[in-house]
């Protein structure tokens, strides 16, 4: 019953592991920035179309405030949900583990241990383990639970930091667009919009390559997939009204 999805950086790991990945997993970081980029691009393009004919400085101001405000609001909402979901997932496992500890029927206890093991290992494909290995791991879970005191989980510091990172990552995703749209007063607005979209696509590509490296590969395929998916989502959102 650990904290949020986290990595094994530990106190002696790289600084980014200690600051971020000890509290929020790399995949979740990618998800937050991806949503932040798509939201910023969709909002800026939609507002740009809606404000055609308005003075460039007003367009830049409206887009900047809207993008920052919307991404911050989404980050707050998502960070809160992330912290609560992690906490209640821990409560769910606490109740299962408590049933194992208090269980008198060996068959029921074994079924609960297998359930905990299957769900906990779901992300790393529990099916790759043979039956003997799963049986031994289930025994280890039961013996460990019987020996240890099981405490009711609480919303901890790591949950709150993970929620804070959700907010910061969404705001971070908005900043490049806020900066680019400040040039609307000296550069043609259509060119500024084009530059913003190109930068957004480049950031999506960088996000995909980061995810690919986290998966132990060094190819650019995931980067191109991220760009294609992001542009498709962006077009869909704009067509549907932003």
Secondary structure, 3 states (H helix, E strand, C coil): CCCCCCCCCCCCCCHHHHHHHCCCCHHHHHHHHHHHHHHHHHHHHHHHHHCCCCCHHHHHHHHHHHHHHHHHHHHHHHHHHHHHHHHHHHHHHHHHHHHHHHCCCHHHHHHHHHHHHHHHCHHHCHHHCCHHHHHHHHHHHHHHHHHCCCCCCCCCHHHHHHHHHHHHHHHHHHHHHHHHHHHHHCCCHHHHHHHHHHHHHHHHHHHHHHHHHHCCCCCCHHHHHHHHHHHHHHHHHHHCCC
